[in-house]
Amino acid sequence: MSKQLIFPFDSDQYPKINNFFYSSNNEVLINIIKDSICADNNENFFIYGERDSGKSFLLQAICNEYSANGRKSIYIPMAKAINMQANMLENLNELDAVCIDDFTKFYHSTEWQIAFFNLINQCVLSKCSLYVSSDEGISEGVVFTDLMSRIKKMHVYEVKKIADGELSQALKFCAERNGINLNNEVINYLTTRETRIFNKLFLLIKEIDLLSAQEKRKITVPFVKEMLKRIN
């Protein structure tokens, strides 16, 4: 690599493809991503979906899978990067994969749009794959024309948000992956009395699990009731 690449972004090692809960609605997308990680040729993906649909987790999981396979990648959360210099995208095509989280942050910065446009062109000529997430699908007029034409050539997929009827199943799945023992009674209690937004609910479960370890008590409905009063 022509120069050392150093980024001030925290790396979460937990996200893995096998830790990502997905229903049949997202099965095609997940299988395609798995295949792309193992492929030798570069693939470019534009992955959009509602906020809290798991896009950030998925992109971090992709990076971790590349690392597990001995390949180099970078996860760039644009919410942080947009306040930095756009030239940080230079030379990233020398990596095996670049995951850019939240394309909408480019809308109001011509400098970043140009840098991203150049990165796409460089990746086409190398073996670097691009994975780009967005809260919105492809919309005309939000970035300059040539950049939009490049994005349209990407593989475009929508990641579906966890359906309301799948919430309990998703919580059970993710709790088990985190070594948290939750019975159905506790899950039913939380999903009927707390927020039904998965990300917020799972953060709450992890906080309850931490309190359970500190108190040396099992996670039961009475314990959850007590801890919720303390947390809230």
N, C-alpha and C positions, 0 to 999 in steps of 0.2 A: 504494500500500500504506500502511496506516495507521501503520506503524512499521517501521524497518529491522530485518530479521531476520538475526541473526548467530549462527552455531553453531560450537562449537569442535571440529568433526569434520574429519579429513583427507579430501580428495577425491581419489579415484583416477580419473584420466582415461582409463586404458586400457580398462576394461570397455565393450564395445559389443555390441549384439545380434549383429552379424556375427562377433564374436570368441568367442561363446558356443557351445561344441561341444554339439550335441544330436543324439540319434538319433531315429528315427521315433516312439519312445515320447513324446517331448516336442514333436513337430512341431506338433500342434494348439495347444498352449499358446503356443509362440513366435509362431505366426501371429496368434493372437488378441491377444497383447501388442503386436505390430507395428501391428495395426489400431487398437488403443486409443490408441497414442501419436499417431497421425495424426487421430484423431477430435476433433470439436469438443465433443461432450457428455462428461460425466464418467462414468467407469466405476470400480467398486470391486472389487478382486481380493484374495482370500485364497489365498496360494500356500504350500503345505506340502510337506515332503519330508524325507527323512533328513538328518542332519548331513553336511556335505561334499557335498551334491548340487548345489551351485552357486547357492543362493538369494541369497546376499549379492552375488555377482558379477552375477546377473541384475538385482537391484534397482538396483545402481550403474549397470549398463548402461542401464536404463530412464531414470534421471536424465540420463545423458550424451546419450541420444537426444533427450530433451526439450530439452536445452541446444543441441544441434546444430540443432534446429528453431526456435531463437529463443524458447523457452518456459521458464518458471521452474519449478524443482523443487527438492526437498531430499531427501537420503538421511539417515535417522536410524538409526544402529546402537544398538539398545536396550541392548546390553551396556555401553555407555558412558553413554547418556542416562538410564538408570534411576537413576543416582546424582545426577542433577540435578533441578531443579524441573520438575514436570509442566506448569507454565504455559507452558513453551516451545512447547507445541502450539497455543497461542492464535494466531489470525490466519493459520495455515498454509493455511486454505481460500482465501486470496487468491492462492496459487500455482496453477500449472497441475497439479502432481502432487506428492504426498507419498509417499515410500517408507519404510516402517517395518520394520526388520529385526529379527525375533525377537519375535513376539507373546507367547511364553511368559513373557517378563520381566514382563508385566503381572499375572501370576497372583497375586502376593503384595503388590500395591500397589493399594489402593482408590483412592487419589489419582490414580494414572496411569490406572486404568480409567475413572474419571469424565472425565478430560481427553480420553481417546481417544474415549469415547462422544460427548462434545460436538463433537469434531473431525469424526466421521462425520456427525453431524446437520448441521453447517455445510457440509460438502462436498456433501451431498445438495442443498443450496439454492444451490450455486455450480457453477462448471465445473471444480472441482478433483477430480482422480482420486486414489484411494487404492490403493496396492499394499502389501500386508502379507504378510510371510513368517512361517512358523512351522515348528518341527521336528516339530510334531504336527498332526494333523487337528483338526477342530472337536470339542471335548469338552464335555459338559454339566457345569455345576457349578464350572468353573475361574474364571469371571468372573461378575459379577452378571447377572441374567436379561435386563434390557433391552439390555445390551451384547451379550450372546450373540444376541439376536434380530436386532440390526443386522448382526452378522457373518454370520449365516445368509443374509441377503439379498444378500451379496456373491457375485461369481462365484468359485467354489471350484475350484482346480485343484491337482493333485499334480505336482511336478517330480520326474522319475525320476533316480536316481543313475546315473552312468556304469556300465554293465554291465562285468563282468570281461572279457568278450570284446571290448569296445570300447576298452579302456584304451590299447592301442598306437596305434589310430587317433586317439584323442583327444589323446594326447601329441604325435603328429606334427602334427596340426591346430594345436594351440596353440603349438608350437614355431615353426612357419612364421609364424603371426600375430605372433610376437615377434622374428622375424628370426633365429631359432636354427636352424642347419643340423645336423640329426640324421639319421643314416642308420638303416636298419632294424636293423642289427647292434647299434648302441648302444642303441636302444630295447628290443630283445629282451633285451639284457644287463641293463638296469636293471629291467625288469619281472619278470625271473626271479630277481633277486638282492636287490632292495630292496623296500620297502613297495609294496603294490598300491593304496594310497590315493592317488587322483589328485592332490589338492591338495598333499600332502606330496611326492609324486614330482615334480610340476612345479616346486615351489620348489627342489628339489634340482637339477633340470635348469638352472634359471636361475642357481644358484650355480656350477655347473660351467661354464656359458657365460661367466660373469664371470671365472672363473679361466682359461678358455681365452683370453680377450682379454688378460688380464694376462701370461700366459705366451707369448702369440703362437703358440699351437699349435692345431691342428685338434682337434675333439672326436672321438676314436676310442676304441675299447674299451680299449686300453692306457692312454690318457690318463685315461679315466674311472676305471679301476682305481687309478691313482696318486692321483688327486684324492680318491677316496672314502676312501683311507687317511688323507689329510691332513684331510679334513672330519670323519671319525669319530674 
